[in-house]
Amino acid sequence: MNLIHKEAHKNLPLPEGKEHFQEGFEKANVPSISELLGMAQEMGVKMIGCQMTMDVMNLEKDTFVDGIEVGGAASFIEFAKDADISLTF
């Protein structure tokens, strides 16, 4: 959920012990999470926030970046069955 949260995606830490990757990302000119999110939105990537997880974490749709849809497992499966590619986190 942090990847699509309006603020949380701006400050995601690297996993413990992987901090040394940051220099490699910079040298390789790898886009930031914010940039990748913007690119995905520009390309029309459909992002669905899990309603159950939002309920458990007490999050509202307006705390996420624009264009996020909200759905449960059944609505995701309905979408994913016809998708060429789907990624889940």
Rosetta constraint file for C-alpha pairs under 8 A:
AtomPair CA 1 CA 5 HARMONIC 6.20 0.50
AtomPair CA 1 CA 49 HARMONIC 7.02 0.50
AtomPair CA 2 CA 8 HARMONIC 5.20 0.50
AtomPair CA 2 CA 9 HARMONIC 5.40 0.50
AtomPair CA 2 CA 12 HARMONIC 7.76 0.50
AtomPair CA 3 CA 8 HARMONIC 7.00 0.50
AtomPair CA 3 CA 9 HARMONIC 4.81 0.50
AtomPair CA 3 CA 33 HARMONIC 7.63 0.50
AtomPair CA 4 CA 8 HARMONIC 7.83 0.50
AtomPair CA 4 CA 9 HARMONIC 6.45 0.50
AtomPair CA 4 CA 37 HARMONIC 7.78 0.50
AtomPair CA 4 CA 64 HARMONIC 5.58 0.50
AtomPair CA 4 CA 65 HARMONIC 5.86 0.50
AtomPair CA 4 CA 68 HARMONIC 7.76 0.50
AtomPair CA 5 CA 9 HARMONIC 5.92 0.50
AtomPair CA 5 CA 63 HARMONIC 5.99 0.50
AtomPair CA 5 CA 64 HARMONIC 4.19 0.50
AtomPair CA 5 CA 65 HARMONIC 5.94 0.50
AtomPair CA 6 CA 10 HARMONIC 7.95 0.50
AtomPair CA 6 CA 63 HARMONIC 5.92 0.50
AtomPair CA 6 CA 64 HARMONIC 4.82 0.50
AtomPair CA 6 CA 65 HARMONIC 4.89 0.50
AtomPair CA 7 CA 11 HARMONIC 7.51 0.50
AtomPair CA 8 CA 12 HARMONIC 6.56 0.50
AtomPair CA 9 CA 33 HARMONIC 6.56 0.50
AtomPair CA 9 CA 34 HARMONIC 6.65 0.50
AtomPair CA 10 CA 33 HARMONIC 6.98 0.50
AtomPair CA 10 CA 34 HARMONIC 6.19 0.50
AtomPair CA 14 CA 18 HARMONIC 6.05 0.50
AtomPair CA 14 CA 19 HARMONIC 5.73 0.50
AtomPair CA 14 CA 22 HARMONIC 7.94 0.50
AtomPair CA 15 CA 19 HARMONIC 7.01 0.50
AtomPair CA 20 CA 24 HARMONIC 7.48 0.50
AtomPair CA 21 CA 25 HARMONIC 6.20 0.50
AtomPair CA 22 CA 26 HARMONIC 6.30 0.50
AtomPair CA 23 CA 27 HARMONIC 6.18 0.50
AtomPair CA 24 CA 28 HARMONIC 6.01 0.50
AtomPair CA 25 CA 29 HARMONIC 6.03 0.50
AtomPair CA 25 CA 30 HARMONIC 5.14 0.50
AtomPair CA 26 CA 30 HARMONIC 6.20 0.50
AtomPair CA 31 CA 35 HARMONIC 5.65 0.50
AtomPair CA 31 CA 36 HARMONIC 6.09 0.50
AtomPair CA 32 CA 36 HARMONIC 6.15 0.50
AtomPair CA 33 CA 37 HARMONIC 5.99 0.50
AtomPair CA 34 CA 38 HARMONIC 6.23 0.50
AtomPair CA 35 CA 39 HARMONIC 6.15 0.50
AtomPair CA 36 CA 40 HARMONIC 6.13 0.50
AtomPair CA 37 CA 41 HARMONIC 6.25 0.50
AtomPair CA 38 CA 42 HARMONIC 6.18 0.50
AtomPair CA 39 CA 43 HARMONIC 6.21 0.50
AtomPair CA 40 CA 44 HARMONIC 6.38 0.50
AtomPair CA 40 CA 45 HARMONIC 5.30 0.50
AtomPair CA 41 CA 45 HARMONIC 5.61 0.50
AtomPair CA 41 CA 46 HARMONIC 7.80 0.50
AtomPair CA 41 CA 67 HARMONIC 7.73 0.50
AtomPair CA 46 CA 67 HARMONIC 7.98 0.50
AtomPair CA 46 CA 68 HARMONIC 7.43 0.50
AtomPair CA 46 CA 69 HARMONIC 7.75 0.50
AtomPair CA 47 CA 67 HARMONIC 7.51 0.50
AtomPair CA 47 CA 68 HARMONIC 5.35 0.50
AtomPair CA 47 CA 69 HARMONIC 6.17 0.50
AtomPair CA 48 CA 68 HARMONIC 5.81 0.50
AtomPair CA 48 CA 69 HARMONIC 4.65 0.50
AtomPair CA 48 CA 70 HARMONIC 5.22 0.50
AtomPair CA 48 CA 71 HARMONIC 6.35 0.50
AtomPair CA 48 CA 76 HARMONIC 7.44 0.50
AtomPair CA 49 CA 54 HARMONIC 7.51 0.50
AtomPair CA 49 CA 68 HARMONIC 6.67 0.50
AtomPair CA 49 CA 69 HARMONIC 6.06 0.50
AtomPair CA 49 CA 70 HARMONIC 4.69 0.50
AtomPair CA 49 CA 71 HARMONIC 6.30 0.50
AtomPair CA 50 CA 54 HARMONIC 6.22 0.50
AtomPair CA 50 CA 70 HARMONIC 6.02 0.50
AtomPair CA 50 CA 71 HARMONIC 5.52 0.50
AtomPair CA 50 CA 72 HARMONIC 5.54 0.50
AtomPair CA 50 CA 73 HARMONIC 7.44 0.50
AtomPair CA 51 CA 55 HARMONIC 6.14 0.50
AtomPair CA 51 CA 70 HARMONIC 5.83 0.50
AtomPair CA 51 CA 71 HARMONIC 5.30 0.50
AtomPair CA 51 CA 72 HARMONIC 5.37 0.50
AtomPair CA 52 CA 56 HARMONIC 6.23 0.50
AtomPair CA 52 CA 72 HARMONIC 6.63 0.50
AtomPair CA 53 CA 57 HARMONIC 6.05 0.50
AtomPair CA 54 CA 58 HARMONIC 5.73 0.50
AtomPair CA 54 CA 59 HARMONIC 4.83 0.50
AtomPair CA 54 CA 60 HARMONIC 6.77 0.50
AtomPair CA 55 CA 59 HARMONIC 6.30 0.50
AtomPair CA 59 CA 63 HARMONIC 6.87 0.50
AtomPair CA 60 CA 64 HARMONIC 7.77 0.50
AtomPair CA 61 CA 68 HARMONIC 7.67 0.50
AtomPair CA 61 CA 70 HARMONIC 7.29 0.50
AtomPair CA 62 CA 66 HARMONIC 7.99 0.50
AtomPair CA 64 CA 68 HARMONIC 6.83 0.50
AtomPair CA 71 CA 75 HARMONIC 5.68 0.50
AtomPair CA 71 CA 76 HARMONIC 6.54 0.50
AtomPair CA 72 CA 76 HARMONIC 6.27 0.50
AtomPair CA 73 CA 77 HARMONIC 6.10 0.50
AtomPair CA 74 CA 78 HARMONIC 6.23 0.50
AtomPair CA 75 CA 79 HARMONIC 6.34 0.50
AtomPair CA 76 CA 80 HARMONIC 5.90 0.50
AtomPair CA 77 CA 81 HARMONIC 5.90 0.50
AtomPair CA 78 CA 82 HARMONIC 7.59 0.50
AtomPair CA 79 CA 83 HARMONIC 6.60 0.50
AtomPair CA 80 CA 85 HARMONIC 7.84 0.50
AtomPair CA 80 CA 86 HARMONIC 6.40 0.50
